[in-house]
């Protein structure tokens, strides 16, 4: 079966790393499905690094879309139900 690899950064974001197709890909197998293999990375993601150097971080403070709690597939939720790294 095919396998997708994602890295989980220290900030909580999840990023695509690579895709390993199986020998039957395209004939009997048509992708990895919903299964993902995760591995941890000790550094923060590029988005969080660029957000730290943003010249006007308060410019989006009143954006109503940032205040909504919604599902974002590239953010890994912790056990308490929060979303680390989201809504900053």
N, C-alpha and C positions, 0 to 999 in steps of 0.2 A: 504494500500500500504506500502511496505517496506521503510525504511528510513536509509540513511547513515549520520553519524555525523562526521564532520571534525572540528578541532580546527585551528584557524588562530592565529599564534604567533605574538608577537610585531615586529619581524624582517620581517614579510611579508610572511613567509613560511606557507604552509598549510599541516596538518598532519591528517591521518586517526585516528579517536577516537573509534567509535563502529558502529555496524550494527544492526538495530532492524528489524527482520522479522515480517511480518504481519501473521495473522492466516491462510491465504490462500497460504502461501509460499510453493511452490513445487507442488501445484495442479492447481490453477488458476493464481497465481502470480509467476513470475520467477525473481524477483529482483527489485531493486529500480530504475532502469533506470538511467537517467542522473541527477536526482534531488539530491541535496546535502543540508544538513542543516549545517550552519556554526555558530560557536560561538567563541568569542575572548578570548585569553589568554594573560595575561600581561607579561609573561616571554618570553625569546627567545628560539628558538628550540635547540636541542642537536647538530645539525650540526654547527650552528653559534657559540655555546659555544666552541666546539672543534676546530673550525677554528681560534678562538681568541688565543688559546694556541699552535698553530702549530709552530714547531721549525724553519721552513724555509718558511715563507709565500711568499717570492719573488721567490721561485723555480718554480712556475707555471705561472709567469708573462707573458712569451712569448708564452703561449699555444694558438694556433689559435682558438681552440674550445671554450675557455672562452670569446673570443672577439665577437663571432657571436651572433646576436640577434635571438633567437629562442624561440618557445613556450615550456614552461615547466609547466606541469599540477599542480605541487605541489607549485608553486609560484603564489600568488594572485596579479594581476596587479592593480595599483592604477588608479584613474580617469584620470590622466595626460598621461597615456599610458606607464609609466615606469614600471620597475620590481624591487621593493625594495628587497634587499637581494640577488640579482642575479648578478653574474659576479664579486664578490669581490675577 
